[in-house]
Amino acid sequence: MTDVTDEDFEAEVIGADLPVLVEFTADWCPPCRQMGPVLSALAAEEGQRLKVVQLDVDTNPETTNAYKVLSMPTFMVFRGGEPVKSMVGARPKRRLLEELADVL
């Protein structure tokens, strides 16, 4: 799993060849920390079909504001440079995979 910033969001997410799952996260957010192992496993298992990245909302306000992220964790899937799906809140890996099935 990769960390992205305001500075490299365009290159890492918008310009990616694969669909990208972005977790908008914060260090102080317990549900975000809970999702860490889930997202790491997802990145390892689905790396051929999906890129998984994290963006810290506290240190990257431009991207956070641009996508109107208000709650953490917020997950957005980008495909072809556009957001195609948004989900809010922690969830088990199985449910996350089910929710991602239509974009993979």
Secondary structure, DSSP 8 states (H G I E B T S, - for coil): -EEE-TTTHIIIIIT-SS-EEEEEE-TT-HHHHHHHHHHHHHHHHHTTT-EEEEEETTT-HHHHHHTT--SSSEEEEEETTEEEEEEES---HHHHHHHHTTT-
